[in-house]
Amino acid sequence: MSASTGPPAESPAPPAPNSPPGTLPVTAGRRAAYLVVLVVLPVVLLAAAVPVAWGRGLGARDAVIAAVMYVISIFGITIGYHRLFTHRSFKCGRPLRAVLALAGGMAMEGPVSLWAAEHRRHHKYADRPGDPHSPWRYGDGGTALLRGLLHAQVGWFCTARRRSDRRHWVPDLLADRDLRRIDAAYPAVVALALLLPATVGGLWAGAWSGFWTALFWGGLVRYAVVHHVTWSVNSIAHTFGTQHFKTRDRSADVRWVAFLTLGEGWHNWHHADPSCARHGVLPGQFDPSARLIRLFEQAGWAREVKWPDPRRVAAGRLPQDGR
């Protein structure tokens, strides 16, 4: 497969004892790149943001730009990468698919096909051997759980010796010509994610200083915050919170995670019914991502949306105090 039409072809994985099916070995070089880009750099940026904010402050212009980029990135992940491409919760036309894929790419969490492949494998083996990022990997208590939380948050990127084989997990996405092109253009999408807020900041301020401060806050710091907010679903929402529904894993509902992720923190129902377009199905569980999908549907941009079945919701409930 040429670079102009999609991701590089993946060679068949060699036999590996005790390895889950549908995985490929990860080279040491790739693990080192993951360590720098996905583990170390976001922490460095978040650490740098503190003295910068303390010394120079965060101006209103940069705050607005960063907030808009944050919302675009999070919706790109929650509605695009997650609910549309991974779980096929609804269908839409090519223009909206492309926009959502690009918005998800600007979160800088990897090409859509690889993101979806890892996530489909997560659901197959959730909180069991084979799950790429379960916080229960090392045990249930004390140091083992702390180690597991770190693994689920960021550690799995650089410690995993095998990753998901896209041909096994997402053949439907690899068959999509538009997505293959967006995957191939992922480096350009990353550049857009950084240069777009910087350019807006520079034009808004009418000076290069606006370019550089918007690059820092709306590009780099925003990317670091989006990463850790997103990965908190893997770690926090599989360790803490409340379980309202019967599942075979430890997924739970965490209100503050749901707030930051625009609905993804209502994680328990998602694991009970992964293809459902709404994750917050109980009273008081506000799900902005589902609201936006509803708007798409009302505008005629989304169709065949898989909304929750009240009978299935009621049947899946666990006994709760006050119910």
RAPE-V309933 format. One record per pair of residues at least 6 apart in sequence whose ideal C-beta (glycine too) atoms are under 6 Angstrom apart, sorted by the first residue. I is the first residue (numbers start at 1). J is the second residue. D is the distance in whole Angstrom. If there is no record, write none. Layout:
I;J;D  I;J;D
//
This chain:
1;9;5  3;184;6  5;180;5  6;180;3  6;183;6  6;184;5  7;183;5  10;24;6  13;24;5  19;162;6  20;130;4  22;165;5  22;168;3  22;169;6  23;162;4  23;165;6  24;163;6  24;165;5  25;162;6  26;161;6  26;163;5  31;158;5  34;157;4  34;158;5  35;158;4  38;157;4  39;154;5  39;157;6  39;158;6  42;224;4  42;227;5  45;220;5  45;221;6  45;224;4  46;224;5  49;221;5  61;204;6  62;213;5  62;214;6  62;217;4  65;197;5  65;200;6  65;201;6  65;214;5  65;218;4  66;217;5  66;218;4  66;222;5  69;197;5  69;218;5  69;222;5  70;222;5  72;103;5  73;106;5  73;107;4  73;226;5  74;262;5  76;103;3  76;104;4  76;107;6  77;104;5  77;107;5  77;230;6  78;262;6  78;264;5  78;289;4  79;100;6  79;289;5  80;100;3  80;101;6  80;103;6  80;104;4  81;104;4  81;112;6  81;115;5  83;89;4  83;277;6  84;100;6  85;112;5  85;116;5  86;116;4  86;119;5  87;274;5  87;275;5  89;275;5  89;277;4  89;306;5  90;277;6  90;302;5  90;305;4  91;303;5  91;304;5  92;301;6  92;302;5  94;178;6  96;301;5  98;178;6  101;112;5  101;182;5  104;112;6  105;189;4  106;193;4  107;226;5  108;190;6  108;193;6  108;223;5  109;115;6  111;183;4  111;186;5  113;166;5  113;170;5  113;173;5  113;183;5  116;170;5  116;173;6  117;164;4  117;166;5  117;169;4  117;170;5  118;132;6  118;164;5  120;169;5  121;132;6  121;164;5  121;169;6  122;131;6  122;132;6  123;274;6  125;131;4  126;249;4  127;134;5  127;136;5  127;249;4  127;250;5  132;156;6  133;152;5  133;156;4  133;234;5  135;148;4  135;149;5  135;152;4  135;235;5  135;238;5  135;239;5  136;148;6  137;148;5  137;151;6  138;144;4  138;147;5  138;148;5  149;235;5  152;234;5  152;235;4  153;231;5  153;235;4  166;174;6  173;179;5  194;219;4  197;214;5  197;218;3  197;219;5  198;211;5  198;214;5  198;215;4  198;219;6  201;210;4  201;211;6  201;214;2  202;210;5  202;211;3  204;210;6  229;260;5  229;261;6  232;257;5  233;264;5  236;254;6  236;257;6  237;252;6  237;254;5  237;257;5  237;265;6  237;267;4  238;250;5  238;251;6  241;252;3  241;253;5  241;254;4  242;252;6  242;253;5  243;252;5  243;268;5  244;268;5  245;268;5  245;269;6  245;272;4  245;316;5  246;316;5  246;318;6  247;271;5  247;272;5  249;271;6  251;267;5  251;268;5  251;271;4  252;268;5  253;266;5  253;268;5  254;265;5  257;265;3  258;265;3  258;266;5  262;288;4  262;289;5  263;279;5  263;280;6  263;287;4  263;288;5  263;289;4  266;279;4  266;280;4  266;285;5  269;279;6  269;281;5  270;279;5  272;316;5  275;306;5  276;306;6  276;308;5  277;290;6  277;293;5  277;305;5  277;306;5  277;307;6  278;287;5  278;290;4  278;308;5  279;287;5  280;287;4  281;308;5  281;313;5  293;302;6  296;302;4  297;305;5
//
